[in-house]
Amino acid sequence: MKNRLFVVGAIVVVLLVAVAGLVGWGAGHYSKNTKTVGEATTAAAPVDPKVAAGAHVFVQFACVQCHGVNGQGGVSPDVPALKVAGEALTSAQLQQIINHGLGESANPTKPYMPVWGAVISKRQVDQLVAYIHAGLPSVSDATPPTVPHGQGLEVAGATLYVRDGCINCHGPNGLGGVPNPLSEDKVIPPLSGGDFRAEFNTDQKIEDVIRSGSVIGKAPIVSMPHWGGILTDYELKALVAYLKTLK
């Protein structure tokens, strides 16, 4: 009798193990061949490569900081939403604005779109125009860097220097060297070195020139935009703190 019970118990155990194995295999097989709801909703639709390139240029040159994410506006009442402008303007008109700038150059309290003609290539301009005419769709990884908080002004300022496109004209670490053909020095001035320190020898002077910009002519002269209506007081102070760390 005991032997029979032992045999029956052993059979039950084997069956339970087999059932558990089948359940595990089925779950694994199902998970490998299906997507979760989250995965399905986060999958990005295919984007034309030229449009995708334009989205990355849009971020790299800080267009997003004035025109808003996906060109939706809302950053300043003086800066248009590109979703609307893109429907109204031709490619030639958009190219003209990007290359030659637009806005109230004499009023430092109003945003002024800089002259990009000497900085952005024709290919990049074409990509920007394609992105705008496509309706400025979301493109994977075409997002500005996140500004760190709680790590000090200098760290925040270093990220702002990249996020806001300062690096495109003033160079890595503020070393300068970007051409500005019709200016006195033929290049955009560096933000480091003895000459910069002598001219901007206080925090307030540095902050003031960031606020007011430097609009000194039309293309191919590169003009620095007014940041006073775009950046917060904290962001301005963070940029100043970072610039003071440069060589």
PABA-515969 format. One line per 10 residues: number of its first residue (from 1); their letters; for each residue x, y, z of N, C-alpha, C, O. Coordinates in nm, 2 decimals. Layout:
N
NUM	a	X,Y,Z,X,Y,Z,X,Y,Z,X,Y,Z | ...
// end
This chain:
247
1	mknrlfvvga	0.08,-0.12,0.00,0.00,0.00,0.00,0.09,0.12,0.00,0.06,0.22,-0.08 | 0.18,0.13,0.09,0.28,0.24,0.09,0.35,0.26,-0.04,0.37,0.37,-0.08 | 0.39,0.15,-0.10,0.46,0.16,-0.23,0.37,0.22,-0.34,0.42,0.30,-0.42 | 0.24,0.18,-0.34,0.15,0.23,-0.44,0.13,0.38,-0.42,0.13,0.46,-0.52 | 0.12,0.43,-0.29,0.10,0.57,-0.27,0.22,0.65,-0.31,0.21,0.76,-0.36 | 0.34,0.59,-0.29,0.46,0.66,-0.32,0.47,0.67,-0.47,0.51,0.78,-0.52 | 0.43,0.57,-0.55,0.43,0.58,-0.70,0.34,0.68,-0.75,0.37,0.76,-0.83 | 0.21,0.69,-0.69,0.11,0.78,-0.73,0.16,0.92,-0.71,0.15,1.01,-0.79 | 0.22,0.94,-0.59,0.28,1.08,-0.55,0.38,1.12,-0.65,0.39,1.24,-0.69 | 0.47,1.03,-0.69,0.58,1.06,-0.78,0.52,1.10,-0.91,0.57,1.20,-0.98
11	ivvvllvava	0.42,1.03,-0.96,0.36,1.07,-1.09,0.30,1.20,-1.09,0.31,1.28,-1.18 | 0.23,1.24,-0.97,0.17,1.37,-0.96,0.28,1.48,-0.97,0.26,1.58,-1.03 | 0.39,1.46,-0.90,0.50,1.56,-0.90,0.55,1.58,-1.04,0.57,1.69,-1.08 | 0.57,1.47,-1.11,0.62,1.48,-1.25,0.52,1.56,-1.34,0.57,1.64,-1.42 | 0.39,1.53,-1.32,0.29,1.60,-1.40,0.29,1.75,-1.37,0.28,1.83,-1.46 | 0.31,1.78,-1.24,0.31,1.92,-1.20,0.43,2.00,-1.26,0.42,2.11,-1.30 | 0.54,1.93,-1.26,0.66,1.99,-1.32,0.65,2.01,-1.47,0.69,2.11,-1.52 | 0.59,1.91,-1.53,0.57,1.92,-1.68,0.47,2.04,-1.71,0.50,2.11,-1.80 | 0.36,2.05,-1.63,0.27,2.16,-1.66,0.33,2.29,-1.63,0.31,2.39,-1.71 | 0.41,2.30,-1.53,0.48,2.43,-1.50,0.58,2.47,-1.61,0.59,2.58,-1.65
21	glvgwgaghy	0.64,2.36,-1.67,0.74,2.39,-1.78,0.66,2.44,-1.90,0.71,2.53,-1.97 | 0.55,2.38,-1.93,0.47,2.42,-2.04,0.42,2.57,-2.03,0.42,2.64,-2.12 | 0.37,2.60,-1.90,0.33,2.74,-1.88,0.44,2.84,-1.90,0.42,2.94,-1.95 | 0.56,2.80,-1.84,0.67,2.89,-1.86,0.71,2.91,-2.00,0.74,3.02,-2.04 | 0.71,2.80,-2.08,0.75,2.81,-2.22,0.65,2.90,-2.29,0.69,2.98,-2.38 | 0.52,2.88,-2.26,0.42,2.95,-2.33,0.43,3.10,-2.30,0.42,3.19,-2.39 | 0.45,3.14,-2.17,0.47,3.28,-2.14,0.59,3.34,-2.21,0.58,3.45,-2.26 | 0.70,3.27,-2.21,0.82,3.32,-2.27,0.80,3.33,-2.42,0.84,3.43,-2.48 | 0.73,3.23,-2.48,0.71,3.24,-2.63,0.62,3.35,-2.66,0.64,3.42,-2.76 | 0.52,3.38,-2.58,0.42,3.49,-2.60,0.49,3.62,-2.59,0.47,3.71,-2.68
31	skntktvgea	0.57,3.64,-2.49,0.64,3.76,-2.46,0.74,3.80,-2.57,0.76,3.91,-2.60 | 0.80,3.69,-2.63,0.90,3.72,-2.74,0.83,3.76,-2.87,0.89,3.83,-2.95 | 0.70,3.72,-2.89,0.64,3.75,-3.02,0.53,3.85,-3.01,0.46,3.87,-3.10 | 0.52,3.92,-2.90,0.42,4.03,-2.88,0.49,4.15,-2.82,0.59,4.14,-2.76 | 0.42,4.27,-2.84,0.47,4.39,-2.78,0.38,4.43,-2.67,0.26,4.41,-2.68 | 0.43,4.50,-2.57,0.34,4.55,-2.47,0.28,4.67,-2.52,0.31,4.73,-2.62 | 0.17,4.72,-2.45,0.10,4.84,-2.49,0.20,4.96,-2.49,0.19,5.04,-2.58 | 0.28,4.96,-2.39,0.38,5.07,-2.38,0.47,5.08,-2.50,0.50,5.18,-2.55 | 0.52,4.96,-2.54,0.61,4.95,-2.65,0.54,5.00,-2.78,0.60,5.07,-2.87 | 0.41,4.96,-2.79,0.34,4.99,-2.91,0.32,5.14,-2.92,0.32,5.20,-3.03
41	ttaaapvdpk	0.29,5.21,-2.81,0.26,5.35,-2.81,0.38,5.44,-2.82,0.38,5.55,-2.87 | 0.50,5.38,-2.79,0.62,5.47,-2.80,0.70,5.45,-2.93,0.79,5.52,-2.95 | 0.65,5.35,-3.01,0.72,5.33,-3.14,0.70,5.45,-3.23,0.59,5.49,-3.25 | 0.81,5.51,-3.28,0.80,5.63,-3.36,0.77,5.59,-3.51,0.82,5.49,-3.56 | 0.69,5.67,-3.57,0.66,5.65,-3.71,0.79,5.68,-3.79,0.86,5.77,-3.76 | 0.81,5.62,-3.91,0.92,5.65,-3.99,0.92,5.79,-4.04,0.82,5.85,-4.07 | 1.04,5.85,-4.04,1.05,5.99,-4.08,1.15,6.00,-4.20,1.25,5.93,-4.20 | 1.12,6.08,-4.30,1.21,6.10,-4.41,1.35,6.15,-4.35,1.35,6.24,-4.27 | 1.46,6.09,-4.40,1.59,6.13,-4.35,1.62,6.28,-4.35,1.68,6.33,-4.26 | 1.57,6.34,-4.46,1.60,6.49,-4.47,1.52,6.56,-4.36,1.57,6.66,-4.31
51	vaagahvfvq	1.40,6.52,-4.34,1.32,6.58,-4.23,1.38,6.56,-4.09,1.39,6.64,-4.01 | 1.43,6.43,-4.07,1.49,6.40,-3.95,1.62,6.48,-3.93,1.64,6.53,-3.81 | 1.70,6.50,-4.03,1.82,6.58,-4.02,1.78,6.72,-3.98,1.85,6.79,-3.90 | 1.67,6.77,-4.04,1.63,6.91,-4.01,1.59,6.92,-3.86,1.61,7.03,-3.80 | 1.53,6.82,-3.81,1.49,6.82,-3.67,1.61,6.83,-3.58,1.60,6.90,-3.48 | 1.71,6.76,-3.61,1.84,6.77,-3.53,1.91,6.90,-3.55,1.96,6.95,-3.45 | 1.90,6.96,-3.67,1.96,7.09,-3.69,1.88,7.20,-3.61,1.93,7.29,-3.55 | 1.75,7.18,-3.60,1.66,7.26,-3.53,1.69,7.27,-3.38,1.68,7.37,-3.32 | 1.74,7.15,-3.33,1.78,7.15,-3.19,1.92,7.20,-3.17,1.95,7.28,-3.08 | 2.01,7.16,-3.26,2.15,7.20,-3.25,2.17,7.35,-3.25,2.26,7.40,-3.18
61	facvqchgvn	2.10,7.42,-3.33,2.11,7.56,-3.34,2.01,7.64,-3.26,1.98,7.76,-3.29 | 1.95,7.57,-3.16,1.87,7.64,-3.06,1.74,7.70,-3.11,1.69,7.79,-3.05 | 1.70,7.66,-3.23,1.57,7.71,-3.28,1.46,7.68,-3.18,1.37,7.76,-3.16 | 1.47,7.56,-3.12,1.37,7.52,-3.03,1.35,7.61,-2.91,1.25,7.62,-2.85 | 1.46,7.68,-2.87,1.46,7.76,-2.75,1.37,7.89,-2.77,1.32,7.94,-2.67 | 1.35,7.93,-2.90,1.27,8.04,-2.92,1.14,8.01,-2.98,1.03,8.07,-2.95 | 1.14,7.91,-3.07,1.01,7.87,-3.14,0.94,7.76,-3.07,0.83,7.72,-3.11 | 1.00,7.70,-2.97,0.93,7.59,-2.89,0.95,7.46,-2.95,0.98,7.44,-3.07 | 0.92,7.36,-2.87,0.93,7.22,-2.91,0.83,7.19,-3.03,0.72,7.23,-3.02 | 0.89,7.13,-3.14,0.81,7.11,-3.26,0.75,7.23,-3.32,0.65,7.23,-3.39
71	gqggvspdvp	0.82,7.35,-3.29,0.78,7.47,-3.35,0.64,7.52,-3.30,0.58,7.60,-3.38 | 0.60,7.48,-3.19,0.46,7.51,-3.14,0.45,7.65,-3.08,0.34,7.70,-3.05 | 0.57,7.72,-3.07,0.56,7.86,-3.01,0.54,7.86,-2.86,0.57,7.76,-2.79 | 0.50,7.97,-2.81,0.47,7.98,-2.66,0.58,8.03,-2.58,0.57,8.05,-2.46 | 0.70,8.04,-2.64,0.82,8.08,-2.56,0.81,8.23,-2.54,0.84,8.28,-2.43 | 0.77,8.31,-2.64,0.76,8.45,-2.63,0.65,8.49,-2.73,0.64,8.44,-2.84 | 0.57,8.59,-2.69,0.46,8.64,-2.78,0.52,8.70,-2.91,0.45,8.72,-3.01 | 0.65,8.74,-2.91,0.71,8.80,-3.02,0.77,8.70,-3.12,0.82,8.74,-3.23 | 0.77,8.57,-3.09,0.83,8.47,-3.17,0.71,8.38,-3.23,0.64,8.33,-3.15 | 0.70,8.37,-3.36,0.59,8.30,-3.42,0.60,8.15,-3.40,0.71,8.09,-3.39
81	alkvagealt	0.49,8.08,-3.40,0.48,7.94,-3.41,0.51,7.90,-3.55,0.44,7.94,-3.64 | 0.61,7.81,-3.56,0.66,7.77,-3.70,0.56,7.68,-3.77,0.56,7.67,-3.89 | 0.47,7.61,-3.69,0.37,7.53,-3.75,0.28,7.61,-3.84,0.23,7.56,-3.94 | 0.25,7.73,-3.79,0.17,7.82,-3.87,0.25,7.89,-3.98,0.20,7.89,-4.10 | 0.37,7.94,-3.95,0.45,8.01,-4.05,0.49,7.92,-4.16,0.49,7.96,-4.28 | 0.51,7.79,-4.13,0.56,7.69,-4.23,0.45,7.67,-4.34,0.48,7.64,-4.45 | 0.33,7.68,-4.30,0.22,7.66,-4.39,0.20,7.79,-4.49,0.15,7.77,-4.60 | 0.25,7.90,-4.44,0.22,8.03,-4.51,0.34,8.07,-4.60,0.33,8.14,-4.70 | 0.46,8.02,-4.56,0.58,8.07,-4.63,0.64,7.97,-4.73,0.63,7.85,-4.70 | 0.69,8.01,-4.84,0.76,7.92,-4.94,0.90,7.89,-4.89,0.95,7.94,-4.79
91	saqlqqiinh	0.96,7.79,-4.96,1.09,7.75,-4.93,1.19,7.87,-4.94,1.28,7.89,-4.86 | 1.17,7.95,-5.05,1.26,8.06,-5.07,1.25,8.17,-4.96,1.35,8.22,-4.91 | 1.13,8.19,-4.91,1.10,8.28,-4.80,1.17,8.23,-4.67,1.23,8.31,-4.60 | 1.15,8.11,-4.64,1.21,8.05,-4.52,1.37,8.06,-4.53,1.43,8.09,-4.43 | 1.42,8.02,-4.64,1.57,8.03,-4.66,1.62,8.17,-4.64,1.72,8.19,-4.57 | 1.55,8.27,-4.69,1.58,8.41,-4.67,1.59,8.45,-4.53,1.68,8.52,-4.48 | 1.49,8.41,-4.45,1.48,8.44,-4.31,1.59,8.38,-4.23,1.65,8.44,-4.14 | 1.61,8.25,-4.26,1.72,8.18,-4.18,1.85,8.24,-4.21,1.93,8.26,-4.12 | 1.88,8.27,-4.34,2.01,8.32,-4.37,2.03,8.47,-4.33,2.15,8.51,-4.30 | 1.93,8.55,-4.33,1.94,8.69,-4.31,1.89,8.74,-4.18,1.90,8.86,-4.14
101	glgesanptk	1.82,8.66,-4.10,1.77,8.70,-3.97,1.63,8.78,-3.99,1.59,8.80,-4.10 | 1.57,8.80,-3.87,1.44,8.87,-3.87,1.41,8.92,-3.73,1.44,8.85,-3.63 | 1.35,9.03,-3.72,1.31,9.08,-3.59,1.34,9.23,-3.57,1.39,9.29,-3.66 | 1.32,9.28,-3.45,1.35,9.41,-3.41,1.49,9.42,-3.36,1.52,9.41,-3.24 | 1.58,9.45,-3.45,1.73,9.45,-3.41,1.76,9.56,-3.32,1.86,9.56,-3.25 | 1.68,9.67,-3.32,1.72,9.79,-3.24,1.66,9.78,-3.10,1.69,9.87,-3.02 | 1.58,9.68,-3.07,1.51,9.68,-2.94,1.56,9.55,-2.87,1.51,9.44,-2.90 | 1.65,9.57,-2.77,1.70,9.45,-2.70,1.60,9.38,-2.61,1.63,9.27,-2.56 | 1.48,9.43,-2.59,1.38,9.36,-2.51,1.30,9.27,-2.60,1.22,9.19,-2.54 | 1.31,9.28,-2.73,1.24,9.19,-2.82,1.33,9.09,-2.88,1.44,9.12,-2.92
111	pympvwgavi	1.29,8.96,-2.89,1.37,8.86,-2.96,1.41,8.90,-3.10,1.32,8.96,-3.17 | 1.53,8.87,-3.14,1.57,8.89,-3.28,1.64,8.76,-3.33,1.73,8.71,-3.27 | 1.58,8.71,-3.44,1.64,8.59,-3.50,1.77,8.63,-3.56,1.78,8.72,-3.65 | 1.88,8.56,-3.53,2.01,8.59,-3.57,2.03,8.56,-3.72,1.96,8.49,-3.78 | 2.14,8.62,-3.78,2.18,8.59,-3.91,2.26,8.46,-3.91,2.37,8.45,-3.85 | 2.20,8.36,-3.98,2.27,8.23,-3.98,2.35,8.20,-4.11,2.41,8.09,-4.12 | 2.34,8.29,-4.20,2.40,8.26,-4.33,2.55,8.22,-4.33,2.59,8.14,-4.42 | 2.63,8.27,-4.24,2.77,8.24,-4.24,2.80,8.12,-4.15,2.92,8.08,-4.14 | 2.70,8.07,-4.08,2.72,7.96,-3.98,2.66,7.83,-4.03,2.73,7.73,-4.02 | 2.54,7.83,-4.08,2.47,7.71,-4.12,2.49,7.69,-4.27,2.47,7.78,-4.35
121	skrqvdqlva	2.52,7.57,-4.31,2.54,7.54,-4.45,2.41,7.54,-4.53,2.30,7.53,-4.47 | 2.42,7.55,-4.66,2.31,7.54,-4.74,2.23,7.41,-4.73,2.11,7.41,-4.73 | 2.30,7.30,-4.71,2.24,7.17,-4.69,2.16,7.17,-4.56,2.05,7.12,-4.56 | 2.21,7.23,-4.46,2.14,7.23,-4.33,2.02,7.32,-4.34,1.91,7.29,-4.28 | 2.03,7.43,-4.41,1.91,7.52,-4.43,1.80,7.45,-4.51,1.69,7.46,-4.47 | 1.84,7.37,-4.61,1.74,7.29,-4.69,1.67,7.19,-4.59,1.55,7.17,-4.61 | 1.75,7.13,-4.51,1.70,7.03,-4.41,1.60,7.10,-4.31,1.50,7.04,-4.28 | 1.64,7.22,-4.27,1.55,7.29,-4.18,1.41,7.32,-4.25,1.31,7.31,-4.19 | 1.42,7.37,-4.37,1.30,7.40,-4.45,1.22,7.28,-4.47,1.09,7.28,-4.46 | 1.28,7.17,-4.50,1.20,7.04,-4.52,1.13,7.00,-4.39,1.02,6.95,-4.39
131	yihaglpsvs	1.20,7.02,-4.27,1.14,6.99,-4.14,1.02,7.08,-4.11,0.92,7.03,-4.06 | 1.04,7.21,-4.14,0.93,7.30,-4.12,0.81,7.27,-4.21,0.70,7.27,-4.16 | 0.83,7.24,-4.33,0.72,7.21,-4.43,0.66,7.08,-4.40,0.55,7.06,-4.44 | 0.73,6.99,-4.33,0.67,6.86,-4.29,0.58,6.87,-4.17,0.52,6.77,-4.13 | 0.58,6.99,-4.11,0.49,7.01,-3.99,0.57,7.00,-3.86,0.51,6.98,-3.76 | 0.70,6.99,-3.87,0.79,6.98,-3.75,0.75,6.86,-3.66,0.72,6.88,-3.54 | 0.75,6.74,-3.72,0.71,6.62,-3.64,0.82,6.59,-3.54,0.93,6.63,-3.54 | 0.77,6.51,-3.44,0.87,6.46,-3.34,0.96,6.36,-3.40,0.92,6.27,-3.48 | 1.09,6.37,-3.37,1.19,6.28,-3.42,1.27,6.23,-3.31,1.32,6.30,-3.22 | 1.29,6.10,-3.30,1.36,6.03,-3.19,1.50,6.09,-3.17,1.57,6.11,-3.26
141	datpptvphg	1.52,6.13,-3.04,1.65,6.18,-3.00,1.68,6.32,-3.04,1.79,6.37,-3.01 | 1.59,6.38,-3.11,1.61,6.52,-3.15,1.55,6.61,-3.04,1.45,6.68,-3.06 | 1.62,6.61,-2.93,1.57,6.69,-2.81,1.69,6.76,-2.75,1.80,6.71,-2.75 | 1.67,6.88,-2.69,1.77,6.96,-2.63,1.82,6.88,-2.51,1.75,6.81,-2.44 | 1.95,6.90,-2.47,2.00,6.84,-2.35,1.93,6.90,-2.22,1.89,7.01,-2.22 | 1.91,6.81,-2.13,1.85,6.85,-2.00,1.95,6.93,-1.91,2.06,6.88,-1.89 | 1.91,7.04,-1.87,1.99,7.13,-1.78,1.99,7.07,-1.64,1.89,7.06,-1.58 | 2.11,7.03,-1.59,2.12,6.98,-1.45,2.08,7.08,-1.35,2.10,7.20,-1.36 | 2.01,7.03,-1.24,1.97,7.12,-1.13,2.03,7.07,-1.00,2.05,6.95,-0.99 | 2.06,7.16,-0.91,2.12,7.12,-0.79,2.26,7.08,-0.79,2.32,7.03,-0.70
151	qglevagatl	2.33,7.12,-0.90,2.47,7.09,-0.92,2.56,7.21,-0.93,2.67,7.21,-0.97 | 2.50,7.33,-0.91,2.57,7.45,-0.91,2.55,7.53,-1.04,2.51,7.47,-1.15 | 2.57,7.66,-1.04,2.55,7.74,-1.16,2.64,7.70,-1.27,2.60,7.71,-1.39 | 2.77,7.67,-1.24,2.87,7.64,-1.35,2.83,7.52,-1.43,2.84,7.52,-1.55 | 2.78,7.42,-1.37,2.73,7.30,-1.44,2.61,7.33,-1.52,2.61,7.28,-1.64 | 2.52,7.40,-1.47,2.40,7.44,-1.54,2.44,7.52,-1.66,2.39,7.50,-1.77 | 2.53,7.62,-1.64,2.57,7.71,-1.75,2.64,7.63,-1.86,2.63,7.67,-1.98 | 2.72,7.53,-1.83,2.79,7.46,-1.93,2.69,7.39,-2.03,2.71,7.38,-2.15 | 2.58,7.34,-1.97,2.48,7.27,-2.06,2.40,7.38,-2.13,2.36,7.36,-2.25 | 2.37,7.49,-2.07,2.30,7.60,-2.14,2.38,7.65,-2.26,2.33,7.69,-2.36
161	yvrdgcinch	2.51,7.65,-2.24,2.60,7.70,-2.35,2.59,7.61,-2.48,2.60,7.66,-2.59 | 2.56,7.48,-2.46,2.53,7.39,-2.57,2.39,7.40,-2.61,2.36,7.41,-2.73 | 2.30,7.39,-2.52,2.15,7.39,-2.55,2.11,7.51,-2.62,2.03,7.50,-2.72 | 2.16,7.63,-2.59,2.12,7.75,-2.65,2.20,7.79,-2.77,2.19,7.90,-2.82 | 2.29,7.70,-2.81,2.36,7.72,-2.94,2.48,7.82,-2.93,2.54,7.85,-3.03 | 2.52,7.86,-2.81,2.64,7.95,-2.80,2.76,7.88,-2.86,2.85,7.95,-2.92 | 2.77,7.75,-2.84,2.89,7.68,-2.89,2.90,7.68,-3.04,3.01,7.67,-3.09 | 2.79,7.70,-3.11,2.79,7.70,-3.26,2.87,7.82,-3.31,2.93,7.81,-3.42 | 2.87,7.93,-3.24,2.93,8.05,-3.29,3.06,8.09,-3.21,3.16,8.13,-3.27 | 3.06,8.06,-3.08,3.17,8.10,-3.00,3.27,7.98,-2.98,3.38,8.00,-2.91
171	gpnglggvpn	3.23,7.87,-3.03,3.32,7.75,-3.02,3.33,7.68,-2.89,3.28,7.73,-2.79 | 3.38,7.56,-2.89,3.39,7.48,-2.76,3.48,7.56,-2.66,3.58,7.61,-2.70 | 3.44,7.56,-2.54,3.51,7.63,-2.43,3.53,7.78,-2.46,3.62,7.84,-2.41 | 3.44,7.83,-2.55,3.45,7.98,-2.58,3.57,8.02,-2.66,3.61,8.14,-2.65 | 3.63,7.93,-2.73,3.76,7.96,-2.80,3.74,8.04,-2.93,3.84,8.09,-2.98 | 3.62,8.05,-2.98,3.59,8.13,-3.10,3.64,8.07,-3.22,3.66,7.94,-3.23 | 3.67,8.15,-3.33,3.72,8.10,-3.45,3.62,8.09,-3.56,3.66,8.06,-3.68 | 3.49,8.10,-3.54,3.39,8.09,-3.64,3.39,8.21,-3.73,3.39,8.33,-3.68 | 3.40,8.20,-3.86,3.41,8.31,-3.95,3.30,8.42,-3.94,3.18,8.38,-3.92 | 3.33,8.54,-3.95,3.24,8.65,-3.95,3.30,8.75,-4.05,3.35,8.86,-4.01
181	plsedkvipp	3.28,8.73,-4.18,3.37,8.79,-4.29,3.37,8.95,-4.28,3.47,9.01,-4.31 | 3.26,9.01,-4.25,3.25,9.16,-4.26,3.28,9.23,-4.13,3.26,9.35,-4.12 | 3.31,9.15,-4.02,3.34,9.21,-3.90,3.49,9.26,-3.89,3.57,9.21,-3.98 | 3.53,9.34,-3.80,3.66,9.39,-3.79,3.76,9.28,-3.78,3.87,9.29,-3.84 | 3.74,9.18,-3.69,3.83,9.07,-3.67,3.81,8.95,-3.77,3.89,8.86,-3.76 | 3.71,8.96,-3.85,3.68,8.85,-3.95,3.63,8.72,-3.89,3.60,8.63,-3.96 | 3.62,8.72,-3.75,3.57,8.60,-3.68,3.48,8.65,-3.57,3.48,8.76,-3.53 | 3.39,8.55,-3.53,3.31,8.58,-3.41,3.40,8.58,-3.29,3.49,8.49,-3.27 | 3.39,8.68,-3.20,3.49,8.69,-3.09,3.48,8.57,-2.99,3.37,8.52,-2.97 | 3.59,8.53,-2.93,3.59,8.43,-2.83,3.53,8.48,-2.70,3.53,8.60,-2.68
191	lsggdfraef	3.49,8.39,-2.62,3.44,8.43,-2.49,3.54,8.39,-2.38,3.50,8.37,-2.26 | 3.66,8.37,-2.41,3.77,8.34,-2.32,3.89,8.42,-2.36,3.90,8.48,-2.47 | 3.99,8.43,-2.27,4.11,8.50,-2.30,4.12,8.64,-2.24,4.02,8.69,-2.19 | 4.23,8.70,-2.26,4.26,8.83,-2.19,4.17,8.95,-2.25,4.12,9.03,-2.17 | 4.15,8.95,-2.38,4.07,9.06,-2.44,3.93,9.05,-2.39,3.87,9.16,-2.36 | 3.87,8.93,-2.38,3.73,8.92,-2.33,3.73,8.96,-2.18,3.63,9.03,-2.14 | 3.82,8.92,-2.11,3.82,8.95,-1.96,3.84,9.10,-1.94,3.78,9.16,-1.85 | 3.92,9.17,-2.03,3.94,9.31,-2.01,3.81,9.39,-2.04,3.78,9.49,-1.98 | 3.74,9.35,-2.15,3.62,9.42,-2.19,3.50,9.39,-2.10,3.42,9.48,-2.07 | 3.49,9.26,-2.06,3.38,9.22,-1.98,3.43,9.18,-1.84,3.44,9.06,-1.81
201	ntdqkiedvi	3.46,9.28,-1.76,3.54,9.25,-1.64,3.44,9.24,-1.51,3.49,9.24,-1.40 | 3.31,9.24,-1.54,3.22,9.22,-1.43,3.11,9.13,-1.47,3.08,9.11,-1.59 | 3.04,9.06,-1.38,2.93,8.97,-1.41,2.82,9.05,-1.48,2.76,8.99,-1.57 | 2.80,9.17,-1.44,2.69,9.25,-1.49,2.71,9.28,-1.64,2.62,9.27,-1.72 | 2.83,9.31,-1.68,2.86,9.34,-1.82,2.84,9.21,-1.91,2.79,9.23,-2.02 | 2.88,9.10,-1.86,2.86,8.98,-1.94,2.71,8.95,-1.95,2.66,8.92,-2.06 | 2.64,8.96,-1.84,2.49,8.94,-1.84,2.42,9.03,-1.93,2.33,9.00,-2.01 | 2.47,9.16,-1.93,2.40,9.26,-2.02,2.41,9.23,-2.17,2.32,9.25,-2.24 | 2.53,9.19,-2.21,2.55,9.16,-2.35,2.48,9.03,-2.39,2.43,9.02,-2.51 | 2.46,8.94,-2.30,2.37,8.82,-2.34,2.23,8.86,-2.35,2.16,8.82,-2.44
211	rsgsvigkap	2.18,8.95,-2.26,2.05,9.00,-2.27,2.02,9.08,-2.40,1.92,9.06,-2.47 | 2.11,9.17,-2.43,2.09,9.26,-2.54,2.13,9.21,-2.68,2.08,9.26,-2.78 | 2.22,9.11,-2.68,2.27,9.06,-2.80,2.37,9.16,-2.87,2.41,9.26,-2.81 | 2.40,9.14,-2.99,2.49,9.22,-3.07,2.45,9.22,-3.21,2.51,9.14,-3.29 | 2.36,9.30,-3.25,2.31,9.30,-3.39,2.39,9.41,-3.46,2.36,9.53,-3.45 | 2.49,9.37,-3.54,2.58,9.47,-3.60,2.57,9.48,-3.75,2.66,9.54,-3.82 | 2.47,9.41,-3.81,2.46,9.42,-3.96,2.38,9.31,-4.02,2.32,9.23,-3.95 | 2.39,9.30,-4.15,2.31,9.20,-4.22,2.41,9.09,-4.27,2.53,9.11,-4.28 | 2.36,8.98,-4.32,2.44,8.87,-4.37,2.53,8.93,-4.47,2.49,9.01,-4.55 | 2.66,8.88,-4.48,2.71,8.77,-4.40,2.76,8.80,-4.26,2.83,8.72,-4.20
221	ivsmphwggi	2.73,8.92,-4.21,2.77,8.95,-4.07,2.69,8.87,-3.98,2.56,8.87,-3.99 | 2.75,8.79,-3.89,2.67,8.71,-3.79,2.63,8.80,-3.68,2.71,8.87,-3.62 | 2.50,8.80,-3.64,2.45,8.88,-3.53,2.41,8.79,-3.41,2.35,8.69,-3.43 | 2.45,8.83,-3.29,2.41,8.76,-3.17,2.27,8.80,-3.13,2.24,8.92,-3.12 | 2.18,8.70,-3.11,2.04,8.74,-3.08,2.02,8.80,-2.94,2.11,8.78,-2.86 | 1.91,8.86,-2.92,1.87,8.91,-2.79,1.82,8.79,-2.71,1.73,8.72,-2.75 | 1.88,8.76,-2.59,1.83,8.65,-2.51,1.75,8.70,-2.39,1.70,8.62,-2.31 | 1.74,8.83,-2.38,1.67,8.88,-2.26,1.53,8.84,-2.25,1.48,8.82,-2.13 | 1.46,8.83,-2.36,1.32,8.79,-2.35,1.30,8.64,-2.36,1.18,8.59,-2.36 | 1.41,8.56,-2.36,1.40,8.41,-2.37,1.45,8.34,-2.24,1.38,8.25,-2.19
231	ltdyelkalv	1.57,8.38,-2.20,1.63,8.32,-2.08,1.58,8.37,-1.95,1.55,8.49,-1.94 | 1.57,8.29,-1.85,1.54,8.34,-1.72,1.66,8.40,-1.65,1.77,8.38,-1.69 | 1.64,8.47,-1.54,1.75,8.53,-1.46,1.84,8.42,-1.42,1.96,8.44,-1.42 | 1.79,8.31,-1.37,1.88,8.20,-1.33,1.96,8.15,-1.44,2.08,8.13,-1.42 | 1.91,8.13,-1.56,1.98,8.08,-1.67,2.09,8.18,-1.71,2.20,8.14,-1.75 | 2.06,8.31,-1.71,2.16,8.41,-1.74,2.28,8.41,-1.64,2.39,8.41,-1.68 | 2.25,8.40,-1.51,2.35,8.39,-1.41,2.44,8.26,-1.43,2.56,8.26,-1.40 | 2.37,8.15,-1.46,2.44,8.03,-1.48,2.54,8.04,-1.60,2.65,7.98,-1.59 | 2.50,8.10,-1.71,2.59,8.12,-1.82,2.71,8.20,-1.79,2.82,8.17,-1.82 | 2.68,8.31,-1.71,2.79,8.40,-1.67,2.89,8.31,-1.58,3.01,8.32,-1.60
241	aylktlk	2.84,8.23,-1.49,2.92,8.15,-1.40,3.01,8.05,-1.48,3.12,8.03,-1.45 | 2.95,8.00,-1.59,3.02,7.90,-1.67,3.13,7.98,-1.75,3.25,7.93,-1.76 | 3.10,8.09,-1.81,3.20,8.17,-1.89,3.32,8.21,-1.81,3.43,8.22,-1.86 | 3.30,8.23,-1.68,3.40,8.27,-1.59,3.50,8.15,-1.56,3.61,8.18,-1.50 | 3.46,8.03,-1.60,3.55,7.92,-1.57,3.64,7.89,-1.69,3.73,7.81,-1.68 | 3.62,7.96,-1.80,3.69,7.93,-1.93,3.83,7.98,-1.92,3.87,8.06,-1.84 | 3.92,7.92,-2.01,4.06,7.95,-2.01,4.09,8.10,-2.03,4.21,8.14,-2.03
// end
